[in-house]
Amino acid sequence: MINKKSILIFTIICSLILFSSCTATVDTIDSENTVEVEDNSDTETAETEEEETFAEKIARELEESELTAEIGTEQTVTEILAAYWQNQELTSLLTDSTFTIKGLRDETNKAILLETFAVWCPTCTKQQQEIKELHDEVGDTFISISLNVDPNEDAEIIIDHATENGFDWYYAISPTDLTNKLIDTFGITIASAPQAPVILICADGSHELLDNGLKKVDELKEALESCN
């Protein structure tokens, strides 16, 4: 049975998608009109209407809803953000196929280690070596995704990095919008490659950002076991 919470989350997601699709058109119209009114009271309006983050937009929508107290704003914001970044279509650079995190969860019923990285980052490479060692030990009992968050690195650089090091799991480039959603969810650390960020995503969709710094095989294994 579909409950009020599910209906509310679905409604907010739909409204925000529509909001995003209309933004470019509205901005164009506003910019054409701004030249004529830049000296009037619009200055005060501009100061008060600072750009909201995606998470803030969601929170505002919830605060204006009569169901806010019932479902809990903070928990629901996290759920809606997760619905976005776990459903973001990505391209596997090593196989030239597309996937989503949620799709992988649903198809395999396995936990996922999502690592954000940059090729230039030596700590990232060490973290990936630990992930490879874990795969050598336990096989394909979990899924690995390495998500590049450096906009200056292209597919060729990333593919060369993975191939030269013998890393054969999912490698993808994070679109700017996805990186921003991850920052909204986990904080700016998720985009700081030298911190070796790793997100544990259990088969049921629950998730957590593991501690900063290099995670050894035993730590990764313990994190994966917590999903059971």
C-alpha positions in Angstrom: 0.0 0.0 0.0 1.3 3.5 -0.9 1.5 5.6 2.3 1.5 9.4 2.7 5.2 9.5 3.1 5.8 7.8 -0.3 3.3 10.1 -2.0 5.0 13.2 -0.5 8.5 12.1 -1.5 7.4 11.3 -5.1 5.6 14.6 -5.4 8.6 16.6 -4.2 11.0 14.7 -6.6 8.6 15.4 -9.5 8.3 19.1 -8.6 12.0 19.5 -8.3 12.6 17.8 -11.6 10.1 20.3 -13.2 11.8 23.1 -11.4 15.2 22.2 -12.8 13.9 21.8 -16.4 12.4 25.3 -16.3 15.3 27.1 -14.6 17.2 27.9 -17.9 14.1 29.4 -19.5 13.2 31.5 -16.4 16.8 32.7 -16.0 16.9 33.8 -19.7 13.7 35.8 -19.3 14.8 37.3 -16.0 18.1 38.4 -17.4 16.4 40.2 -20.2 14.2 42.1 -17.8 16.9 42.9 -15.3 18.5 45.6 -17.4 15.4 47.8 -17.1 14.9 47.4 -13.4 18.3 47.0 -11.9 18.0 50.3 -10.0 14.7 49.6 -8.3 13.6 47.4 -5.4 14.7 44.3 -7.2 18.1 44.9 -5.5 16.6 44.0 -2.1 14.9 41.0 -3.6 18.1 39.7 -5.0 19.8 40.0 -1.6 17.1 37.9 0.1 16.7 35.3 -2.6 20.1 33.7 -2.4 20.6 30.5 -4.3 19.5 27.4 -2.4 21.3 24.1 -2.4 19.3 21.1 -3.6 19.0 19.9 0.0 17.7 23.3 1.1 15.0 23.2 -1.6 13.9 19.8 -0.4 13.9 20.9 3.2 11.8 24.0 2.4 9.3 21.9 0.5 9.0 19.6 3.5 8.7 22.5 6.0 5.7 23.8 4.0 4.0 20.4 4.1 1.5 19.4 6.7 3.2 16.0 6.9 6.6 17.3 8.0 6.1 16.5 11.7 4.9 13.0 10.8 7.7 11.8 8.6 10.7 13.9 9.9 12.4 16.5 7.7 16.1 15.5 8.1 15.5 11.8 7.4 13.3 12.5 4.3 15.8 15.0 2.8 18.4 12.2 3.0 16.1 9.7 1.4 15.2 12.1 -1.5 18.9 12.9 -2.2 19.7 9.2 -2.2 16.9 8.6 -4.7 18.7 11.0 -7.0 22.3 9.9 -6.7 21.5 6.2 -6.6 19.4 6.6 -9.8 21.9 8.7 -11.7 22.9 7.0 -14.9 26.6 6.5 -15.3 28.8 5.1 -18.0 31.3 2.3 -17.1 34.4 3.5 -18.9 36.0 0.0 -19.1 33.0 -1.6 -20.8 31.2 1.4 -22.3 27.9 0.3 -20.7 25.5 2.3 -18.6 24.4 1.6 -15.0 22.9 3.1 -11.9 23.8 2.3 -8.3 20.2 1.3 -7.6 20.1 -0.9 -10.7 23.2 -2.7 -9.5 21.7 -3.2 -6.1 18.4 -4.5 -7.4 20.1 -6.8 -9.9 22.7 -8.4 -7.6 21.4 -7.9 -4.1 25.0 -7.1 -3.1 26.6 -4.3 -1.1 28.5 -1.6 -2.9 31.7 0.3 -2.1 31.5 3.7 -3.9 34.9 5.4 -3.9 35.4 9.0 -5.2 38.9 9.6 -6.5 41.2 11.4 -8.9 44.0 9.8 -10.9 46.6 12.3 -9.6 45.9 11.3 -6.0 48.3 8.7 -4.6 46.1 7.9 -1.6 43.3 7.1 -4.0 45.5 4.6 -5.8 46.5 3.0 -2.5 42.8 2.8 -1.6 42.0 1.1 -4.9 44.8 -1.4 -4.2 43.2 -2.3 -0.9 39.9 -2.8 -2.7 41.6 -5.0 -5.3 43.2 -7.1 -2.5 39.7 -7.5 -0.9 38.3 -8.7 -4.2 41.2 -11.1 -4.5 40.2 -12.5 -1.1 36.4 -12.6 -1.3 35.8 -12.4 -5.0 32.7 -10.7 -6.4 30.7 -10.9 -3.2 30.4 -7.1 -3.3 30.5 -4.4 -6.1 33.1 -1.7 -6.4 32.5 1.6 -8.1 35.3 4.2 -8.5 33.8 7.6 -9.3 36.2 10.3 -10.7 35.3 13.7 -9.3 38.1 15.7 -11.0 36.5 17.6 -13.9 40.0 18.0 -15.5 40.5 14.3 -16.0 38.9 12.6 -19.0 38.0 9.0 -19.9 41.3 8.2 -21.5 43.3 9.1 -18.4 41.0 7.1 -16.2 41.0 4.0 -18.4 44.8 4.1 -18.6 45.0 4.4 -14.8 42.7 1.4 -14.2 44.3 -0.8 -16.9 47.9 -0.1 -15.8 47.0 -1.0 -12.2 44.9 -4.1 -12.9 41.7 -2.6 -11.6 38.7 -4.1 -13.4 35.6 -2.9 -11.6 33.2 0.0 -12.5 35.0 3.2 -13.3 32.9 6.3 -14.1 33.1 10.1 -14.3 30.8 11.9 -11.9 28.7 14.6 -13.6 28.8 17.9 -11.8 25.2 17.6 -10.7 25.9 14.2 -9.1 29.0 15.5 -7.3 26.9 18.3 -5.9 24.2 15.9 -4.7 26.8 13.8 -3.0 28.2 16.9 -1.3 24.7 17.8 -0.2 24.4 14.4 1.3 27.8 13.7 2.8 29.6 17.0 3.0 32.5 18.5 1.0 34.8 15.7 2.1 33.2 13.4 -0.5 34.8 15.6 -3.3 38.2 15.7 -1.5 40.1 12.9 -3.2 43.1 12.8 -0.8 40.7 11.9 2.0 40.0 8.6 0.2 36.2 8.9 0.5 34.4 5.6 0.4 30.6 5.2 0.8 29.2 1.9 1.9 25.8 1.2 0.3 24.0 -1.9 1.5 21.7 -4.0 -0.7 18.7 -2.4 1.0 19.8 1.1 0.0 21.0 2.2 3.4 24.4 4.0 3.2 27.1 5.6 5.2 30.4 7.5 4.6 33.3 5.5 6.0 36.0 7.2 8.1 38.4 9.5 6.2 41.8 8.2 5.2 43.1 5.0 3.8 40.9 2.0 4.7 42.7 -1.3 4.9 41.3 -4.6 3.7 40.1 -5.6 7.2 38.3 -2.3 7.7 36.5 -2.6 4.4 35.6 -6.2 5.1 34.1 -5.2 8.5 32.1 -2.5 6.9 30.7 -4.8 4.3 29.8 -7.4 7.0 27.7 -4.7 8.8 25.2 -4.8 5.9 24.3 -8.4 6.8 
